[in-house]
Amino acid sequence: MSTATAVTATEFELVSGLEIHVQLNTASKIFSSDSATFGAKPNAHISPVSLALPGALPKLNKEVVEKAIKMGLALNCEINQVNYFDRKNYFYADLPKGYQITQDNQPICRNGYIDLVLSDGTEKRIGINRIHLEEDAGKSLHDQDEHYSYVDLNRAGVPLIEIVTEPDIRSAEEASALLTEMRKLVRHLGVSDGNMEEGSLRCDANISIRETGTIGFGTRCEVKNLNSIRNVRRAMEFEFKRQQEVVNDGGRIIQSTLTFDADAGTTAPMRTKEMANDYRYFPDPDLPPVHISDEWLAAIRSAMPALPREITDKLMSDFGISNAEAVIFAEDKVLLDYFHTALTVINNPKSLINWLTGAVRALLNEQAVTIGDFRVQPLQLAAVINLVDDKKITQQIALQQLIPAIQSNENANVAQLAAEMNLLIVENSDELSGFVDQVLEKFSPQVQAYKKGKKGVLGLFVGEVMKLAKGKADAQKVNELLQDKLK
């Protein structure tokens, strides 16, 4: 009796690089004064340049260059101080000129990297091959009419930077972490809103496989226009599995451009992949080379804000807080600014951190607002926290009564408002002692139980005294008074 020999499938690893398109948040387009604002009626933000009318010449938006340089510095890139624009030739109905103005041979930034921290705490460095400037195309709409496609050119000419990574990504988790960091970074630097739903951040993923342990590269497929971090992860996981199955079944991977069906979670071919020579790149004769002076580069570099990783490390060092707490501030520039303003008058910085990551955060979630919409100014919050720390008001009353009152009166003096509302802790020892006597008299059986060793009833006494004091008493002081009288 013969036994069939099991065939072991070849083990593969994923090899991927991302092309991340970031729409820069300038007021006007890259080569014209047309508005770059999202959400206008179709073809409202157009001009002879956007329409590519004969004789219309492009003129470079200086702010676009500055924002690209900021991103390059943040990603540890070399800044190419003499760079120029090229024409990339291809035909789409929403590309009026029949070519896209981009950068090919001399991009503005190159040879950078970004360090990621993965979910298990390990670090991974992803190389940045280049960052180049280019213009966006318009938008074709195929679902507006039964017989015709419509074209909206509002987006044509909107400024983009394309961040091209090295093929250093080895898992969908790494790709997800990379995109998450990029979104944080563009928002932190103020170069883009990073809104993937509106197309401000888009991603193409180049995906291939190779046998585990080898160093060569396989045939890659490019999945286009992934518009969420979740979809990048799903597309990468599906394509990795698909390519393994093709090769293990004896087939070969065909270099192609793919689309991702978010509903089905699958990829499908759009066309065979173009090669660089298909685009017939050549320098754009209408745009002179971009010269970035040493002085301008130095000025941009000196104005760069601290990056999220630096901020995290400094907060941990300065205030002895955990990485998780520090990241909350490092990832939210508005919260960080709020914190630094409140810090100028706070007595205990750790109390401020605890409030912002705890009680205030919960309050914001409850009200469905961000810290930028919080109607308590940083100095007012610091004053509230100082009152609580100085035992002049309880935290419960501060949260339930004082802060809502401040939200209704944004210019209020906190200490004065607390006094006017009669919220300050009872300082009169005789009055507090009288409340203690009333409670012990009312609960005489429990007093006897306490004296026989049932110490748990002390909490009952404290609660009853606090009720009589309407919450305006220091619970620790009440506890001490009770214990003295119970001796």
C-alpha atoms as one frame of an Amber mdcrd trajectory, in Angstrom:
protein
   0.000   0.000   0.000   1.603   3.254  -1.108   1.416   6.488   0.872   1.029
   9.802  -1.009   3.810  12.280  -0.293   2.525  15.614   1.080   3.609  18.643
  -0.929   4.685  21.513   1.273   3.775  24.924  -0.126   6.635  27.387  -0.441
   6.833  29.937   2.363   6.765  33.540   1.201   7.207  36.958   2.744   5.461
  40.142   1.708   7.503  42.916   0.113   5.760  46.258  -0.223   6.336  49.957
  -0.683   3.762  52.728  -0.565   3.201  55.777  -2.742   1.421  58.240  -0.487
  -0.258  61.261  -2.075  -0.733  64.185   0.308  -2.917  67.106  -0.770  -1.322
  70.275   0.582  -3.647  72.697   2.340  -2.708  75.853   0.443  -5.390  78.429
  -0.369  -4.680  78.240  -4.111  -3.540  75.598  -6.581   0.051  74.742  -7.384
   0.316  76.591 -10.721  -2.594  79.052 -10.642  -4.542  81.318  -8.299  -7.684
  79.129  -8.440  -9.020  78.160  -5.014  -7.927  74.738  -3.788 -10.772  74.506
  -1.253 -12.654  71.204  -1.087 -16.429  70.975  -1.462 -17.331  73.626  -4.052
 -19.899  73.060  -6.794 -18.479  71.233  -9.854 -16.141  73.341 -12.006 -16.407
  76.392  -9.735 -12.645  76.610  -9.072 -11.267  76.780 -12.597  -9.405  79.197
 -14.853  -7.563  79.129 -18.194  -4.650  77.362 -16.450  -6.848  74.638 -14.922
  -8.618  74.195 -18.254  -5.282  74.088 -20.155  -6.431  76.710 -22.640  -3.857
  77.660 -25.319  -1.382  80.265 -24.100  -2.155  79.768 -20.398   1.134  79.430
 -18.502   1.745  77.912 -15.060   3.274  79.905 -12.193   4.602  78.053  -9.154
   3.020  78.596  -5.721   5.916  79.257  -3.285   4.000  77.941  -0.256   3.780
  74.524  -1.922   7.572  74.319  -2.060   7.900  75.331   1.591   5.441  72.700
   2.774   7.219  69.995   0.764  10.522  71.003   2.367   8.942  70.773   5.855
   7.755  67.255   5.115  11.176  66.318   3.781  12.919  67.611   6.909  10.463
  65.731   9.132  11.245  62.518   7.207  15.018  62.982   7.497  15.419  63.596
   3.746  18.125  65.346   1.776  16.641  68.548   0.333  17.485  68.902  -3.354
  18.134  72.629  -3.563  17.933  72.693  -7.369  14.991  70.704  -8.691  12.693
  70.992 -11.665   9.362  69.899 -13.066   8.676  67.325 -15.752   5.749  66.413
 -17.947   4.270  62.956 -17.445   2.227  62.137 -20.534  -0.931  60.056 -20.376
  -4.547  60.500 -21.336  -7.468  60.726 -18.944 -10.637  62.679 -19.637 -10.090
  64.638 -16.396  -6.495  65.602 -17.290  -7.089  68.585 -19.599  -3.504  69.076
 -20.806  -2.950  65.425 -21.698  -0.003  65.422 -19.299   0.606  65.941 -15.596
   3.219  68.341 -14.263   5.305  66.341 -11.779   8.938  65.726 -10.815  10.894
  62.779 -12.200  14.699  63.026 -12.313  15.181  65.767  -9.731  12.568  65.520
  -6.934  12.579  68.085  -4.156  13.465  65.537  -1.399  15.146  62.125  -1.368
  16.925  59.499   0.761  14.993  59.811   4.024  13.468  57.470   6.583  10.810
  57.160   9.262  10.989  55.032  12.420   7.816  53.194  13.434   6.886  51.606
  16.760   4.794  48.476  16.134   2.106  47.049  18.412   4.552  44.657  20.136
   6.910  47.539  20.946   9.512  46.704  18.296  10.885  49.450  16.059  11.000
  49.345  12.268  12.738  51.818   9.978  11.107  52.448   6.588  13.233  54.180
   3.973  11.860  57.142   2.035  13.065  56.994  -1.558  11.798  60.427  -2.560
   9.207  63.145  -2.115   8.181  64.951  -5.267   5.783  67.766  -6.100   2.997
  67.397  -8.611  -0.479  68.582  -9.542  -3.641  66.554  -9.026  -5.940  65.558
 -11.875  -9.647  66.348 -12.036 -12.403  63.908 -11.231 -14.526  61.800 -13.594
 -18.069  60.991 -12.480 -19.624  57.939 -14.091 -22.820  57.637 -12.055 -24.484
  60.980 -12.831 -25.983  60.118 -16.213 -27.015  56.941 -18.022 -25.214  57.858
 -21.241 -22.397  60.267 -20.338 -19.521  60.665 -17.880 -19.171  64.059 -16.233
 -15.883  65.802 -15.475 -15.252  68.088 -12.483 -11.994  70.058 -12.745 -12.078
  71.677  -9.298  -9.343  69.276  -8.185  -7.220  69.733 -11.326  -4.048  71.549
 -10.298  -4.496  71.085  -6.552  -0.973  70.702  -5.054   0.251  67.269  -4.050
   3.383  65.788  -2.626   3.967  62.127  -3.368   5.963  60.275  -0.714   7.516
  57.126  -2.186   8.878  54.612   0.323  11.502  51.959  -0.237  10.153  48.371
  -0.468  10.850  47.895   3.254   7.330  46.962   4.394   6.924  43.310   5.407
   3.394  43.177   6.787  -0.005  44.819   6.592   0.538  45.982  10.191   3.693
  47.877   9.184   1.831  49.542   6.294  -0.991  50.513   8.641   1.453  51.918
  11.216   3.282  53.872   8.497   0.119  55.503   7.163  -1.043  56.302  10.687
   2.270  58.047  11.408   2.157  59.935   8.097  -1.330  61.209   8.841  -0.234
  62.382  12.298   2.843  64.032  10.806   1.093  66.032   8.058  -1.440  67.296
  10.596   1.239  68.123  13.161   3.245  70.097  10.593   0.101  71.820   9.304
   0.782  70.867   5.675  -2.472  68.928   5.159  -5.621  67.934   7.038  -4.806
  64.284   6.238  -8.483  63.534   5.658  -8.572  60.260   3.714 -12.342  60.413
   3.249 -12.006  63.672   1.273  -8.975  62.449  -0.653  -6.449  64.673   1.134
  -4.396  61.559   1.853  -4.418  58.698  -0.654  -2.243  55.681  -1.078  -1.106
  53.282  -3.799   0.451  50.048  -2.544   3.088  48.143  -4.540   2.897  44.517
  -3.434   5.051  41.527  -4.318   6.163  38.298  -2.674   9.439  36.404  -2.442
  10.529  33.149  -0.895  11.345  33.587   2.772  15.085  33.956   3.237  15.822
  35.296  -0.260  16.842  38.874  -1.046  15.625  39.365  -4.634  12.353  41.030
  -5.538   9.318  39.412  -7.145   6.948  40.865  -9.748   4.930  43.656  -8.195
   1.313  44.644  -8.573   0.112  48.127  -7.704  -3.197  48.556  -5.877  -4.453
  52.070  -6.675  -6.280  54.761  -4.712  -6.720  53.196  -1.295  -8.662  55.737
   0.737  -8.489  54.435   4.300  -5.895  52.839   6.551  -8.223  49.867   7.041
  -8.520  49.331   3.285  -4.748  49.479   2.845  -4.451  46.714   5.403  -7.246
  44.623   3.851  -5.953  45.035   0.292  -2.429  44.077   1.323  -3.589  40.985
   3.219  -5.763  39.834   0.303  -3.110  40.471  -2.360  -0.397  38.712  -0.339
  -2.602  35.639  -0.057  -3.628  35.791  -3.739  -0.063  35.987  -5.019   1.008
  33.058  -2.827  -1.833  30.926  -4.196  -0.970  31.825  -7.810   2.685  30.841
  -7.400   1.973  27.698  -5.371  -0.462  26.598  -8.111   2.289  26.902 -10.716
   1.250  30.275 -12.139   3.213  33.512 -12.422   2.460  37.034 -11.260   1.764
  39.508 -14.063   2.832  43.082 -13.372  -0.413  45.029 -13.356  -2.426  47.844
 -11.835  -5.221  46.674  -9.551  -8.303  48.178  -8.006  -9.610  47.240  -4.565
 -13.271  46.396  -4.000 -13.898  47.554  -0.430 -17.235  45.727  -0.194 -15.874
  42.357  -1.299 -12.395  42.864   0.150 -10.769  41.724  -3.107  -8.459  43.139
  -5.773  -9.101  43.048  -9.534  -6.968  44.072 -12.548  -7.519  47.487 -14.152
  -4.742  47.340 -16.763  -1.237  46.013 -17.262   1.273  48.163 -15.434   2.804
  51.055 -17.330   6.585  51.392 -17.326   8.340  54.740 -16.864   9.105  55.030
 -20.558   5.380  54.814 -21.355   4.979  58.239 -19.772   7.623  59.895 -22.006
   8.916  62.175 -19.238  10.720  65.347 -20.239  11.457  68.668 -18.460   8.532
  71.088 -18.543   9.640  74.004 -20.772   7.145  76.424 -19.182   8.579  76.191
 -15.655  12.121  77.229 -14.674  14.148  75.113 -12.217  13.372  75.668  -8.532
  16.329  77.114  -6.608  16.150  76.786  -2.824  18.687  79.125  -1.261  20.735
  78.198   1.810  19.100  81.095   3.673  15.547  79.996   2.866  16.267  76.379
   3.760  17.869  77.445   7.046  14.842  79.634   7.882  12.414  76.752   7.238
  14.573  74.378   9.264  14.757  76.758  12.238  10.972  77.239  12.208  10.256
  73.493  12.291   8.210  72.447  15.338   9.322  69.582  17.556   8.104  66.306
  16.059   5.711  63.936  17.864   8.475  61.485  18.828  10.598  64.276  20.345
   7.575  65.676  22.192   6.745  62.244  23.628  10.284  61.709  24.906  10.447
  65.205  26.446   7.083  64.881  28.219   8.120  61.520  29.670  11.437  62.990
  30.826  10.057  66.283  32.206   6.960  64.987  33.981   7.656  61.303  34.640
   4.574  60.155  32.749   4.062  56.971  30.732   4.559  56.675  26.985   0.788
  56.167  26.548   0.026  59.442  28.376   2.724  61.365  26.492   1.495  60.121
  23.107  -1.967  61.606  23.801  -0.378  65.082  23.886   2.189  64.488  21.144
  -0.498  63.440  18.668  -2.824  66.385  19.305  -1.201  69.773  18.706  -4.261
  71.675  19.991  -4.226  69.673  23.236  -0.479  70.202  23.562  -0.880  73.985
  23.153  -3.730  73.947  25.704  -1.500  72.033  28.124   1.443  74.418  27.747
  -0.785  77.468  28.330  -2.343  75.960  31.479   1.112  74.911  32.664   2.108
  78.554  33.158  -0.164  78.935  36.225  -0.675  75.358  37.441   0.714  74.404
  40.867   1.051  70.678  40.142   1.774  69.712  36.487   0.953  66.033  37.144
  -2.538  67.049  38.306  -3.033  68.933  35.021  -1.952  65.872  33.033  -4.283
  63.625  35.035  -7.237  65.959  34.460  -6.601  66.360  30.713  -6.163  62.621
  30.123  -8.930  61.658  32.546 -11.831  63.840  33.685 -11.593  66.454  30.913
 -11.170  63.826  28.211 -14.260  62.009  29.473 -16.194  65.295  29.528 -15.183
  66.089  25.935 -16.255  62.617  24.802 -19.581  63.047  26.592 -20.157  66.403
  24.868 -18.808  65.075  21.523 -16.375  68.009  21.152 -12.605  68.380  20.873
 -10.331  70.335  23.187 -10.350  73.133  20.610 -14.107  73.550  21.201 -13.922
  73.251  24.996 -15.507  76.369  26.515 -13.163  76.395  29.501  -9.976  78.321
  28.784  -6.602  76.764  29.776  -5.966  79.285  32.561  -9.488  78.733  33.928
  -8.989  74.965  34.038  -5.669  75.460  35.808  -7.426  77.664  38.390 -10.056
  74.952  38.968  -7.372  72.284  39.428  -5.437  74.515  41.827  -8.593  74.965
  43.937  -9.066  71.194  44.071  -5.403  70.538  44.913  -5.526  73.211  47.634
  -8.603  71.464  49.080 -10.772  74.536  48.608 -13.287  72.662  46.472 -13.921
  68.974  45.872 -13.229  67.457  42.469 -16.795  66.189  42.269 -18.299  69.663
  42.775 -15.715  71.164  40.408 -16.779  68.767  37.642 -20.503  68.758  38.318
 -21.104  72.425  39.115 -18.127  74.766  38.660 -16.975  73.705  35.177 -20.530
  73.791  33.709 -20.905  77.305  35.171 -17.623  78.390  33.550 -18.797  76.982
  30.199 -21.808  79.268  30.431 -19.662  82.260  31.387 -16.358  81.984  29.519
 -14.853  85.173  30.983 -15.551  84.202  34.584 -12.981  84.533  37.343 -12.876
  80.970  38.682 -12.218  81.676  42.374 -14.808  84.465  42.447 -17.399  82.305
  40.675 -16.826  79.397  43.095 -17.330  81.757  46.047 -20.470  83.331  44.536
 -21.934  79.852  43.954 -21.103  78.882  47.569 -19.071  75.885  46.358 -15.963
  76.317  48.507 -15.184  73.738  51.164 -16.456  74.479  54.677 -13.460  75.801
  56.617 -15.356  76.349  59.886 -14.197  73.514  62.153 -17.031  74.137  64.626
 -19.646  73.769  61.875 -18.017  70.600  60.592 -17.742  69.218  64.110 -21.462
  69.893  64.556 -22.242  67.844  61.433 -20.128  64.968  62.809 -22.019  65.043
  66.129 -25.375  64.930  64.320 -24.353  61.876  62.314 -22.929  59.949  65.280
 -26.077  60.637  67.271 -28.323  59.541  64.400 -26.409  56.302  63.858 -25.685
  55.288  67.447 -26.104  51.492  66.784 -23.490  51.739  64.022 -21.226  53.695
  66.398 -21.380  50.779  68.851 -20.645  48.367  65.987 -17.622  50.464  65.024
 -16.312  50.379  68.569 -16.621  46.587  68.558 -14.360  46.384  65.530 -16.693
  46.884  62.521 -14.525  49.600  60.965 -16.312  49.464  57.595 -19.139  51.680
  58.877 -16.734  54.647  58.888 -17.531  55.160  55.197 -21.213  55.526  56.068
 -20.413  58.264  58.594 -18.186  60.159  56.125 -20.892  60.025  53.452 -23.561
  61.331  55.821 -21.371  64.219  56.998 -20.627  65.128  53.375 -24.368  65.199
  52.694 -24.944  67.645  55.543 -22.050  69.769  54.249 -23.598  69.569  50.728
 -20.356  68.107  49.424 -18.380  71.179  50.507 -16.075  69.463  52.946 -12.651
  67.874  52.767 -13.341  64.147  53.033  -9.947  63.541  54.639 -10.609  66.159
  57.297 -14.073  64.673  57.944 -12.453  61.244  58.312  -9.974  62.569  60.865
 -12.706  64.347  62.863 -14.820  61.205  62.957 -11.965  59.036  64.143 -11.090
  61.513  66.882 -14.680  61.558  68.193 -15.034  57.768  67.904 -12.044  57.186
  70.163
